[in-house]
Amino acid sequence: LEAAHTELADVYDELAIAARTDGMTRLLNRSSFVTDLDEIGQRGAGGVLLVIDADDFKNINDTHGHLVGDQALCAIASVIRNVVGETGLAARIGGEEFAVFLHGANVNAAFTVAERIRSHSHGIGRALGLPGDEVSVSIGIALHRSGQDLEDVLRAADRSLYVAKNNGRDMVVCDEALPVAA
């Protein structure tokens, strides 16, 4: 009975982890990320949100196949995990889109983290045997101030991400430099 209880507890732990993580990248899934961000917001803790998107990802899938695309996503997740470590929350929030929340960080610290993620992503293409620097990421950054609605922060980070995408990709853009929409 004790062995069965132990085995059941192990299975429960595995299921709990599976429910919170993206099956392929092993980062948090979108739902868990949003839940954790809501809890952080309720505590009034500020920080910085990064939204990370793989550039021209459809081209990677179309040219090299979905298996290589999946390997590229896993490699991007690994870069994010290695750069962020235990200093923040990291998630895959959709197809080729990731997010990171850095607790209590300022914009300068977040920009440093974002640049490290961006620059380390350049080696992924070579590691997968792709020509040149075919794998790159664009990153949008938004500051979360105490009491600010997290949906507003996500919109600001998305707006920064789209500025990066529209200005040539493979760059980091922070909402602090963007005009605030009325």
C-alpha positions in Angstrom: 0.0 0.0 0.0 2.8 2.4 0.8 4.5 1.7 -2.5 1.3 2.3 -4.4 0.8 5.6 -2.5 4.3 6.7 -3.4 3.8 5.8 -7.0 0.5 7.7 -7.1 2.2 10.7 -5.5 4.9 10.6 -8.2 2.3 10.4 -11.0 0.3 13.3 -9.4 3.5 15.4 -9.3 4.2 14.6 -13.0 0.6 15.5 -14.0 0.9 18.8 -12.0 4.0 19.7 -13.9 2.5 18.6 -17.3 -0.6 20.8 -16.6 1.6 23.9 -16.0 4.1 23.5 -18.8 4.3 23.5 -22.6 4.9 19.8 -23.6 7.5 20.6 -26.2 9.6 23.4 -24.6 9.1 22.6 -20.9 8.6 26.3 -20.2 5.4 27.4 -18.5 2.3 27.3 -20.7 0.3 30.5 -21.4 -2.4 29.7 -18.9 0.1 29.1 -16.1 2.1 32.2 -17.0 -1.0 34.4 -16.9 -2.1 32.9 -13.6 1.4 33.5 -12.1 1.4 37.1 -13.5 -2.0 37.8 -11.9 -0.7 36.6 -8.6 2.4 38.8 -8.9 0.1 41.8 -9.9 -2.1 41.2 -6.8 0.9 41.4 -4.6 1.8 44.7 -6.2 5.2 43.6 -7.3 6.5 45.4 -10.3 8.9 44.2 -13.0 9.5 44.0 -16.7 7.7 41.9 -19.3 9.5 40.6 -22.4 7.6 39.2 -25.4 9.9 37.2 -27.7 9.0 36.1 -31.2 11.0 33.9 -33.6 11.6 35.9 -36.8 10.3 34.5 -40.1 9.4 31.2 -38.4 7.0 30.1 -41.1 9.9 30.2 -43.6 11.9 27.8 -41.3 9.0 25.4 -41.2 8.3 25.7 -44.9 12.0 25.4 -46.0 13.4 22.9 -43.5 10.3 21.1 -42.2 8.3 21.1 -39.0 10.7 18.9 -37.1 13.5 21.4 -37.6 11.1 24.1 -36.6 10.3 22.3 -33.4 14.0 21.9 -32.7 14.4 25.6 -33.2 11.6 26.4 -30.8 13.1 24.0 -28.2 16.5 25.7 -28.7 15.0 29.2 -28.3 13.3 28.0 -25.1 16.7 26.6 -23.9 18.4 30.0 -24.6 15.6 31.7 -22.7 15.8 29.3 -19.8 19.6 29.6 -19.6 19.6 33.4 -19.7 16.7 34.0 -17.4 17.5 31.2 -14.9 15.6 31.6 -11.7 15.3 35.4 -12.0 12.0 35.4 -13.7 9.1 33.5 -15.2 9.5 32.1 -18.7 6.7 30.7 -20.9 5.8 29.7 -24.4 2.6 31.7 -24.9 1.8 30.7 -28.5 3.2 29.1 -31.6 6.6 30.8 -31.9 6.0 33.4 -29.2 7.5 33.4 -25.7 7.3 35.7 -22.7 9.5 36.4 -19.7 8.6 38.4 -16.6 11.5 39.7 -14.6 10.4 40.4 -11.0 11.5 43.7 -9.6 13.7 44.4 -12.6 14.2 47.8 -14.2 14.2 48.5 -17.9 18.0 48.5 -18.2 18.3 45.1 -16.6 15.6 43.8 -18.8 17.2 45.2 -21.9 20.4 43.4 -20.9 18.6 40.1 -20.5 16.7 40.6 -23.8 19.9 41.4 -25.7 21.5 38.2 -24.3 18.5 36.2 -25.4 18.6 37.8 -28.9 22.4 37.4 -29.4 22.5 33.8 -28.1 19.7 32.9 -30.5 22.0 33.5 -33.4 23.9 30.3 -32.8 20.7 28.1 -33.1 20.7 28.1 -36.9 24.3 26.8 -37.1 23.7 24.2 -34.3 20.7 22.9 -36.4 22.7 22.9 -39.6 20.8 25.8 -41.2 22.6 28.2 -43.5 23.7 31.5 -41.9 21.9 33.0 -39.0 18.5 31.8 -40.1 17.2 31.8 -36.5 16.7 35.1 -34.8 14.2 36.7 -32.4 12.6 40.1 -32.0 11.8 41.2 -28.5 9.4 43.8 -27.1 9.9 45.1 -23.5 7.3 46.8 -21.3 7.7 48.0 -17.7 5.1 46.9 -15.2 4.6 49.5 -12.6 3.0 48.7 -9.2 -0.8 48.6 -9.6 -0.7 48.6 -13.4 -3.1 46.2 -15.2 -1.1 43.3 -16.6 -3.1 43.3 -19.8 -1.9 46.9 -20.4 1.7 45.7 -19.9 1.2 42.9 -22.3 -0.3 45.2 -24.9 2.7 47.6 -24.5 5.2 44.7 -24.9 3.3 43.5 -28.0 3.4 47.1 -29.4 7.2 47.1 -28.8 7.5 43.7 -30.4 5.7 44.9 -33.6 7.9 48.0 -33.8 10.9 45.6 -33.8 9.3 43.4 -36.4 8.4 46.4 -38.6 11.9 47.9 -38.4 13.8 44.9 -39.6 13.5 42.2 -37.0 16.3 40.7 -34.8 16.2 43.6 -32.4 15.0 44.6 -28.9 12.5 47.5 -28.5 11.3 49.0 -25.2 7.9 50.7 -24.8 9.6 53.5 -22.8 10.8 54.9 -26.1 7.4 54.6 -27.7 4.6 57.2 -27.6 1.8 56.1 -25.2 -1.6 55.6 -26.9 -4.4 57.7 -25.6 
